[in-house]
Amino acid sequence: MSEEGEITILRKQLRFRAWHRGTREADLLLGPFADQLLPTCTEAEVQAFARLLEVEDPDLWDWATGQKPVAPEHNGPVFAALLKFIAERQG
């Protein structure tokens, strides 16, 4: 399989995982964000999003709501895009 085909499959898998996190709050936070991010993001951003999906829901929620600081390994462009996405949806 080509590299492009593999990244397409990974994008689909990540989108599914974003919509099926285990808590409805996380589904509604990450699912729409994945719908927006994944079709146009770079391979590096896909990998960063995949790592972000490994984080437990309570930690993601605390980071997204500012209750706790974002872990340094996740505090990059993808998480910044998530925060921007959340702010735009609230505004």
N, CA, C and O atoms as a GROMACS GRO file, in nm:
protein
  364
    1MET      N    1   0.084  -0.116   0.000
    1MET     CA    2   0.000   0.000   0.000
    1MET      C    3   0.090   0.124   0.000
    1MET      O    4   0.196   0.125   0.062
    2SER      N    5   0.046   0.226  -0.069
    2SER     CA    6   0.124   0.349  -0.078
    2SER      C    7   0.116   0.426   0.054
    2SER      O    8   0.027   0.403   0.136
    3GLU      N    9   0.212   0.517   0.072
    3GLU     CA   10   0.213   0.600   0.193
    3GLU      C   11   0.088   0.686   0.202
    3GLU      O   12   0.033   0.706   0.310
    4GLU      N   13   0.043   0.736   0.087
    4GLU     CA   14  -0.078   0.818   0.085
    4GLU      C   15  -0.200   0.735   0.126
    4GLU      O   16  -0.288   0.784   0.197
    5GLY      N   17  -0.205   0.611   0.080
    5GLY     CA   18  -0.315   0.522   0.118
    5GLY      C   19  -0.315   0.491   0.266
    5GLY      O   20  -0.421   0.483   0.328
    6GLU      N   21  -0.196   0.474   0.323
    6GLU     CA   22  -0.186   0.445   0.465
    6GLU      C   23  -0.232   0.564   0.550
    6GLU      O   24  -0.301   0.546   0.650
    7ILE      N   25  -0.194   0.685   0.509
    7ILE     CA   26  -0.234   0.803   0.586
    7ILE      C   27  -0.385   0.826   0.574
    7ILE      O   28  -0.447   0.873   0.669
    8THR      N   29  -0.443   0.792   0.460
    8THR     CA   30  -0.588   0.804   0.442
    8THR      C   31  -0.661   0.709   0.537
    8THR      O   32  -0.760   0.747   0.600
    9ILE      N   33  -0.611   0.588   0.548
    9ILE     CA   34  -0.670   0.489   0.639
    9ILE      C   35  -0.654   0.536   0.784
    9ILE      O   36  -0.748   0.526   0.863
   10LEU      N   37  -0.536   0.587   0.818
   10LEU     CA   38  -0.513   0.637   0.953
   10LEU      C   39  -0.608   0.752   0.985
   10LEU      O   40  -0.662   0.758   1.096
   11ARG      N   41  -0.629   0.842   0.892
   11ARG     CA   42  -0.723   0.953   0.914
   11ARG      C   43  -0.863   0.900   0.946
   11ARG      O   44  -0.930   0.950   1.036
   12LYS      N   45  -0.907   0.800   0.872
   12LYS     CA   46  -1.040   0.742   0.895
   12LYS      C   47  -1.047   0.675   1.032
   12LYS      O   48  -1.148   0.688   1.102
   13GLN      N   49  -0.941   0.604   1.070
   13GLN     CA   50  -0.938   0.539   1.200
   13GLN      C   51  -0.942   0.641   1.314
   13GLN      O   52  -1.013   0.623   1.413
   14LEU      N   53  -0.865   0.748   1.298
   14LEU     CA   54  -0.861   0.851   1.401
   14LEU      C   55  -0.994   0.924   1.413
   14LEU      O   56  -1.038   0.957   1.523
   15ARG      N   57  -1.058   0.948   1.301
   15ARG     CA   58  -1.190   1.012   1.303
   15ARG      C   59  -1.288   0.925   1.381
   15ARG      O   60  -1.363   0.975   1.464
   16PHE      N   61  -1.288   0.796   1.355
   16PHE     CA   62  -1.375   0.704   1.428
   16PHE      C   63  -1.345   0.709   1.577
   16PHE      O   64  -1.436   0.719   1.658
   17ARG      N   65  -1.217   0.701   1.613
   17ARG     CA   66  -1.177   0.703   1.754
   17ARG      C   67  -1.216   0.834   1.821
   17ARG      O   68  -1.252   0.835   1.939
   18ALA      N   69  -1.209   0.945   1.748
   18ALA     CA   70  -1.244   1.074   1.805
   18ALA      C   71  -1.393   1.080   1.838
   18ALA      O   72  -1.433   1.146   1.934
   19TRP      N   73  -1.474   1.013   1.759
   19TRP     CA   74  -1.619   1.014   1.781
   19TRP      C   75  -1.664   0.907   1.880
   19TRP      O   76  -1.780   0.908   1.923
   20HIS      N   77  -1.576   0.815   1.917
   20HIS     CA   78  -1.612   0.704   2.005
   20HIS      C   79  -1.511   0.692   2.119
   20HIS      O   80  -1.440   0.592   2.130
   21ARG      N   81  -1.506   0.794   2.202
   21ARG     CA   82  -1.407   0.803   2.308
   21ARG      C   83  -1.446   0.727   2.435
   21ARG      O   84  -1.360   0.674   2.504
   22GLY      N   85  -1.572   0.722   2.464
   22GLY     CA   86  -1.616   0.659   2.588
   22GLY      C   87  -1.700   0.752   2.673
   22GLY      O   88  -1.787   0.708   2.748
   23THR      N   89  -1.674   0.882   2.661
   23THR     CA   90  -1.762   0.979   2.726
   23THR      C   91  -1.822   1.068   2.618
   23THR      O   92  -1.755   1.104   2.520
   24ARG      N   93  -1.947   1.103   2.636
   24ARG     CA   94  -2.016   1.184   2.536
   24ARG      C   95  -1.950   1.321   2.522
   24ARG      O   96  -1.943   1.376   2.411
   25GLU      N   97  -1.903   1.377   2.633
   25GLU     CA   98  -1.837   1.507   2.629
   25GLU      C   99  -1.715   1.504   2.538
   25GLU      O  100  -1.695   1.594   2.457
   26ALA      N  101  -1.633   1.401   2.554
   26ALA     CA  102  -1.513   1.389   2.471
   26ALA      C  103  -1.549   1.364   2.325
   26ALA      O  104  -1.484   1.416   2.235
   27ASP      N  105  -1.653   1.284   2.302
   27ASP     CA  106  -1.700   1.261   2.165
   27ASP      C  107  -1.736   1.393   2.098
   27ASP      O  108  -1.698   1.420   1.984
   28LEU      N  109  -1.812   1.476   2.173
   28LEU     CA  110  -1.859   1.602   2.116
   28LEU      C  111  -1.749   1.707   2.105
   28LEU      O  112  -1.760   1.802   2.028
   29LEU      N  113  -1.643   1.689   2.182
   29LEU     CA  114  -1.529   1.779   2.173
   29LEU      C  115  -1.437   1.740   2.058
   29LEU      O  116  -1.400   1.823   1.976
   30LEU      N  117  -1.401   1.613   2.053
   30LEU     CA  118  -1.299   1.568   1.957
   30LEU      C  119  -1.356   1.525   1.822
   30LEU      O  120  -1.287   1.538   1.721
   31GLY      N  121  -1.478   1.476   1.819
   31GLY     CA  122  -1.536   1.431   1.692
   31GLY      C  123  -1.547   1.542   1.589
   31GLY      O  124  -1.494   1.528   1.478
   32PRO      N  125  -1.614   1.652   1.622
   32PRO     CA  126  -1.624   1.761   1.524
   32PRO      C  127  -1.488   1.821   1.489
   32PRO      O  128  -1.464   1.863   1.375
   33PHE      N  129  -1.398   1.825   1.588
   33PHE     CA  130  -1.264   1.876   1.561
   33PHE      C  131  -1.192   1.785   1.461
   33PHE      O  132  -1.126   1.834   1.369
   34ALA      N  133  -1.205   1.655   1.478
   34ALA     CA  134  -1.145   1.561   1.383
   34ALA      C  135  -1.204   1.578   1.244
   34ALA      O  136  -1.132   1.572   1.144
   35ASP      N  137  -1.335   1.598   1.238
   35ASP     CA  138  -1.400   1.620   1.108
   35ASP      C  139  -1.339   1.740   1.035
   35ASP      O  140  -1.323   1.737   0.913
   36GLN      N  141  -1.305   1.843   1.110
   36GLN     CA  142  -1.248   1.964   1.050
   36GLN      C  143  -1.098   1.948   1.022
   36GLN      O  144  -1.052   1.986   0.914
   37LEU      N  145  -1.025   1.893   1.115
   37LEU     CA  146  -0.879   1.886   1.107
   37LEU      C  147  -0.828   1.783   1.007
   37LEU      O  148  -0.744   1.814   0.922
   38LEU      N  149  -0.877   1.663   1.017
   38LEU     CA  150  -0.814   1.549   0.949
   38LEU      C  151  -0.814   1.556   0.797
   38LEU      O  152  -0.715   1.513   0.736
   39PRO      N  153  -0.916   1.607   0.731
   39PRO     CA  154  -0.911   1.605   0.584
   39PRO      C  155  -0.797   1.686   0.523
   39PRO      O  156  -0.752   1.656   0.412
   40THR      N  157  -0.751   1.790   0.592
   40THR     CA  158  -0.653   1.880   0.531
   40THR      C  159  -0.521   1.889   0.605
   40THR      O  160  -0.432   1.961   0.560
   41CYS      N  161  -0.505   1.819   0.714
   41CYS     CA  162  -0.384   1.835   0.794
   41CYS      C  163  -0.267   1.757   0.735
   41CYS      O  164  -0.283   1.668   0.651
   42THR      N  165  -0.149   1.794   0.782
   42THR     CA  166  -0.026   1.729   0.737
   42THR      C  167  -0.011   1.594   0.807
   42THR      O  168  -0.083   1.562   0.902
   43GLU      N  169   0.083   1.516   0.758
   43GLU     CA  170   0.109   1.387   0.823
   43GLU      C  171   0.157   1.406   0.966
   43GLU      O  172   0.120   1.329   1.054
   44ALA      N  173   0.239   1.508   0.990
   44ALA     CA  174   0.286   1.536   1.127
   44ALA      C  175   0.168   1.571   1.218
   44ALA      O  176   0.166   1.529   1.334
   45GLU      N  177   0.072   1.645   1.167
   45GLU     CA  178  -0.047   1.680   1.245
   45GLU      C  179  -0.133   1.556   1.271
   45GLU      O  180  -0.192   1.542   1.378
   46VAL      N  181  -0.141   1.469   1.173
   46VAL     CA  182  -0.214   1.342   1.193
   46VAL      C  183  -0.150   1.264   1.306
   46VAL      O  184  -0.220   1.211   1.393
   47GLN      N  185  -0.018   1.256   1.307
   47GLN     CA  186   0.052   1.182   1.412
   47GLN      C  187   0.032   1.248   1.548
   47GLN      O  188   0.014   1.179   1.648
   48ALA      N  189   0.036   1.381   1.552
   48ALA     CA  190   0.015   1.453   1.678
   48ALA      C  191  -0.127   1.430   1.729
   48ALA      O  192  -0.148   1.412   1.849
   49PHE      N  193  -0.225   1.429   1.640
   49PHE     CA  194  -0.363   1.403   1.680
   49PHE      C  195  -0.376   1.260   1.731
   49PHE      O  196  -0.448   1.236   1.828
   50ALA      N  197  -0.310   1.166   1.668
   50ALA     CA  198  -0.313   1.027   1.713
   50ALA      C  199  -0.258   1.017   1.856
   50ALA      O  200  -0.314   0.945   1.938
   51ARG      N  201  -0.150   1.088   1.884
   51ARG     CA  202  -0.094   1.086   2.020
   51ARG      C  203  -0.191   1.152   2.119
   51ARG      O  204  -0.205   1.106   2.232
   52LEU      N  205  -0.258   1.257   2.076
   52LEU     CA  206  -0.354   1.325   2.162
   52LEU      C  207  -0.471   1.232   2.198
   52LEU      O  208  -0.523   1.239   2.309
   53LEU      N  209  -0.511   1.148   2.105
   53LEU     CA  210  -0.621   1.054   2.131
   53LEU      C  211  -0.583   0.946   2.232
   53LEU      O  212  -0.671   0.875   2.282
   54GLU      N  213  -0.455   0.931   2.262
   54GLU     CA  214  -0.411   0.834   2.362
   54GLU      C  215  -0.432   0.886   2.504
   54GLU      O  216  -0.428   0.808   2.600
   55VAL      N  217  -0.455   1.016   2.518
   55VAL     CA  218  -0.473   1.079   2.649
   55VAL      C  219  -0.612   1.044   2.703
   55VAL      O  220  -0.710   1.038   2.627
   56GLU      N  221  -0.620   1.022   2.832
   56GLU     CA  222  -0.748   0.990   2.896
   56GLU      C  223  -0.843   1.110   2.887
   56GLU      O  224  -0.800   1.225   2.890
   57ASP      N  225  -0.973   1.080   2.876
   57ASP     CA  226  -1.074   1.185   2.863
   57ASP      C  227  -1.070   1.291   2.973
   57ASP      O  228  -1.076   1.410   2.942
   58PRO      N  229  -1.058   1.253   3.100
   58PRO     CA  230  -1.056   1.357   3.204
   58PRO      C  231  -0.939   1.455   3.188
   58PRO      O  232  -0.954   1.575   3.212
   59ASP      N  233  -0.824   1.404   3.147
   59ASP     CA  234  -0.709   1.492   3.126
   59ASP      C  235  -0.733   1.587   3.010
   59ASP      O  236  -0.706   1.707   3.019
   60LEU      N  237  -0.785   1.534   2.900
   60LEU     CA  238  -0.816   1.619   2.785
   60LEU      C  239  -0.916   1.727   2.823
   60LEU      O  240  -0.901   1.842   2.785
   61TRP      N  241  -1.018   1.689   2.898
   61TRP     CA  242  -1.120   1.784   2.938
   61TRP      C  243  -1.060   1.894   3.026
   61TRP      O  244  -1.089   2.013   3.008
   62ASP      N  245  -0.976   1.854   3.121
   62ASP     CA  246  -0.912   1.952   3.210
   62ASP      C  247  -0.822   2.048   3.131
   62ASP      O  248  -0.819   2.168   3.160
   63TRP      N  249  -0.751   1.996   3.033
   63TRP     CA  250  -0.666   2.082   2.950
   63TRP      C  251  -0.750   2.177   2.866
   63TRP      O  252  -0.720   2.296   2.857
   64ALA      N  253  -0.855   2.124   2.806
   64ALA     CA  254  -0.937   2.205   2.716
   64ALA      C  255  -1.012   2.315   2.791
   64ALA      O  256  -1.038   2.421   2.735
   65THR      N  257  -1.045   2.289   2.916
   65THR     CA  258  -1.118   2.388   2.994
   65THR      C  259  -1.026   2.476   3.078
   65THR      O  260  -1.073   2.565   3.149
   66GLY      N  261  -0.897   2.451   3.070
   66GLY     CA  262  -0.801   2.533   3.143
   66GLY      C  263  -0.790   2.500   3.290
   66GLY      O  264  -0.731   2.577   3.366
   67GLN      N  265  -0.846   2.388   3.332
   67GLN     CA  266  -0.839   2.350   3.473
   67GLN      C  267  -0.700   2.299   3.512
   67GLN      O  268  -0.660   2.308   3.628
   68LYS      N  269  -0.628   2.246   3.414
   68LYS     CA  270  -0.491   2.199   3.435
   68LYS      C  271  -0.407   2.240   3.315
   68LYS      O  272  -0.460   2.255   3.205
   69PRO      N  273  -0.277   2.259   3.335
   69PRO     CA  274  -0.191   2.292   3.221
   69PRO      C  275  -0.176   2.171   3.128
   69PRO      O  276  -0.175   2.056   3.172
   70VAL      N  277  -0.164   2.201   3.002
   70VAL     CA  278  -0.147   2.096   2.901
   70VAL      C  279  -0.010   2.032   2.919
   70VAL      O  280   0.090   2.102   2.940
   71ALA      N  281  -0.004   1.901   2.910
   71ALA     CA  282   0.124   1.832   2.918
   71ALA      C  283   0.213   1.882   2.804
   71ALA      O  284   0.167   1.897   2.691
   72PRO      N  285   0.340   1.908   2.832
   72PRO     CA  286   0.429   1.967   2.731
   72PRO      C  287   0.435   1.890   2.599
   72PRO      O  288   0.447   1.950   2.492
   73GLU      N  289   0.426   1.758   2.605
   73GLU     CA  290   0.434   1.678   2.483
   73GLU      C  291   0.312   1.693   2.394
   73GLU      O  292   0.315   1.654   2.277
   74HIS      N  293   0.204   1.749   2.447
   74HIS     CA  294   0.082   1.770   2.369
   74HIS      C  295   0.053   1.918   2.342
   74HIS      O  296  -0.041   1.951   2.270
   75ASN      N  297   0.133   2.004   2.400
   75ASN     CA  298   0.111   2.148   2.387
   75ASN      C  299   0.179   2.200   2.261
   75ASN      O  300   0.285   2.262   2.267
   76GLY      N  301   0.116   2.173   2.147
   76GLY     CA  302   0.170   2.214   2.018
   76GLY      C  303   0.061   2.264   1.926
   76GLY      O  304  -0.047   2.301   1.972
   77PRO      N  305   0.089   2.266   1.797
   77PRO     CA  306  -0.005   2.322   1.701
   77PRO      C  307  -0.142   2.253   1.697
   77PRO      O  308  -0.244   2.320   1.678
   78VAL      N  309  -0.145   2.122   1.714
   78VAL     CA  310  -0.274   2.052   1.707
   78VAL      C  311  -0.359   2.087   1.829
   78VAL      O  312  -0.480   2.110   1.815
   79PHE      N  313  -0.299   2.092   1.946
   79PHE     CA  314  -0.377   2.128   2.064
   79PHE      C  315  -0.420   2.273   2.057
   79PHE      O  316  -0.532   2.307   2.097
   80ALA      N  317  -0.334   2.359   2.006
   80ALA     CA  318  -0.370   2.500   1.987
   80ALA      C  319  -0.488   2.512   1.890
   80ALA      O  320  -0.578   2.593   1.911
   81ALA      N  321  -0.488   2.431   1.786
   81ALA     CA  322  -0.599   2.431   1.691
   81ALA      C  323  -0.727   2.382   1.758
   81ALA      O  324  -0.835   2.432   1.729
   82LEU      N  325  -0.715   2.285   1.848
   82LEU     CA  326  -0.831   2.237   1.922
   82LEU      C  327  -0.888   2.349   2.010
   82LEU      O  328  -1.010   2.368   2.013
   83LEU      N  329  -0.802   2.421   2.079
   83LEU     CA  330  -0.849   2.530   2.163
   83LEU      C  331  -0.916   2.639   2.080
   83LEU      O  332  -1.018   2.695   2.120
   84LYS      N  333  -0.860   2.669   1.964
   84LYS     CA  334  -0.920   2.768   1.874
   84LYS      C  335  -1.056   2.720   1.826
   84LYS      O  336  -1.152   2.797   1.822
   85PHE      N  337  -1.065   2.593   1.791
   85PHE     CA  338  -1.190   2.532   1.747
   85PHE      C  339  -1.296   2.545   1.855
   85PHE      O  340  -1.411   2.581   1.826
   86ILE      N  341  -1.258   2.517   1.980
   86ILE     CA  342  -1.352   2.526   2.091
   86ILE      C  343  -1.398   2.671   2.108
   86ILE      O  344  -1.517   2.698   2.122
   87ALA      N  345  -1.305   2.764   2.105
   87ALA     CA  346  -1.339   2.906   2.122
   87ALA      C  347  -1.434   2.954   2.013
   87ALA      O  348  -1.528   3.029   2.041
   88GLU      N  349  -1.410   2.911   1.890
   88GLU     CA  350  -1.497   2.951   1.778
   88GLU      C  351  -1.637   2.894   1.793
   88GLU      O  352  -1.735   2.960   1.757
   89ARG      N  353  -1.648   2.775   1.846
   89ARG     CA  354  -1.780   2.713   1.864
   89ARG      C  355  -1.856   2.779   1.978
   89ARG      O  356  -1.980   2.783   1.977
   90GLN      N  357  -1.785   2.831   2.075
   90GLN     CA  358  -1.850   2.897   2.188
   90GLN      C  359  -1.894   3.039   2.152
   90GLN      O  360  -1.991   3.091   2.206
   91GLY      N  361  -1.821   3.101   2.059
   91GLY     CA  362  -1.847   3.241   2.025
   91GLY      C  363  -1.956   3.254   1.929
   91GLY      O  364  -1.990   3.366   1.890
   0.00000   0.00000   0.00000
